[in-house]
Amino acid sequence: MIAPLCAEHKELHAELILERVITREGQSSTAVGGGLAFPHCIIDGLSQVHVIFGRSPEGVDFKARDGQPVTLIVLMVAGEGQRVRYLTILARLSRLLQDKRLTRALLRAKDRDEMLSALLRGARKVSP
């Protein structure tokens, strides 16, 4: 997940992100249960929040409290000055991904475009 994110955003450095994400996971798992995990890190100097979705239909062991393997992963990388925006995005995605129909659609999606379409449909359903 880190490699495609860095390929698209040249200001990001894969080794630093990996180091920070592993350090964060060492503090406590970012798996929230129900097959979802939100690994994240803060990197000085970034002016925006970067988000990338990944999936693993067979599941990844994130040491989730519910013991379930993680099938949907949302990696977030933000700058120090973006904490409020980052938390807003995290809260919205957490709420959005509680919809089991959406998570099934994301797991069934054939490609990036289908995943994005499913997310946009889901976001319209929960928008205030």
N, C-alpha and C positions, 0 to 999 in steps of 0.2 A: 504493500500500500504506500509505503514511503517513497519508493522509486518513482512511480507515476506522478505523485504529488510534486516531487522535486523536479521532475522533467518538465512539468507545466509551469512551475514557479521557480525561476532560476535563483531567486534570493534565498531559497531554502537549501539547507545542507543535510543530506541523509544521515550522516554519521552522528551529527549533533541531535537530530530529532530522535534517532534510535536510542541514543544514550539517555536522553531526557525521558522518553516514554518508558524505557526499562526501569529507570530510577523511580518514576512515578508509580509504576506497577508494583515495585518492591515495597512501597509504603502501604498500599492496599489495592486490591483489585478494582479495576474500573468497570468490571462486569456488574450490571445492575439486576440481573436475573432475567428470566424469560428469553434467554438466548441473545441478549444485547450487551455490548460493551462499548464504552466511550473513552478509549485511551486518549490522552491529551498531554500537552506540554506548553510551557511559556518560554519564548525565546526573545531576548532583548533585541530591539531594533526592527522588529516586524511592525508594519503599519496596518495590518489587517488580520482577520481570522481566516485560516485555511481549513477546509473540511473535505474529507474524502471518505466514501463508503466502501466497505469491503464485505464480502460474504463468504461463508464456508458452509455449504449445505451439510457436510459431515460433522461440523462443529470443531471448535478449538477450546482446549482447557484453559480458561482464564481464572480458575479458582473462584468461580462465582459462588455466592452464599447459598444459592439454591441448588448448587451442585450440577446444574445443567451446562452442557457445552454451549459456547457462544457461536451463533450462526451469522449474526449481523454485527459488524464492527464499524463504528464511526470514529475516525481519527481526526482530532482537532489540534491545530497548531496556531498559537496566537502570540502576539507581541505583548509585552508588559503593559502597555497603555490600552490594551484591548480587553481587559478582564471583564468589564461590564457587558460589552458586546458578546464576548465569548460565553458568558453565563446565560445571556438571553437566548443565544442560539442553542446552547446545550439544553436549556429548559424546554424550548419549543420542540426540539428533536426528540427529547425524552417523552414528551406528551404525545407527539405524533406517532412514535413507534410503539406505543401501547396498543395500537389498533392491529389486532392479529391478522385481519384481512390484508392490511398494508404489508406487514412483515412477510406474509406468504407470497404476496405479489412480488416483493423485492427478491425473495429467494428463487422464484420461478422465472424472473426476468431473464431474457436471452442475452441482453447486452446493456451497456451503459445508458443508452437512450430509453430503453424500457424501464430501467430503474428510476431514471429522472422523471419520466412520465408518471410512474406510480407515486413517487414522492410528491409531485406537484398536485396530483389528484387528491392525495391524502391531506395535503396542506390546505387545499380549498375547503375540504370538509370540516376542518377544525378551526378555520379562521374566524375571528370574532365578527 
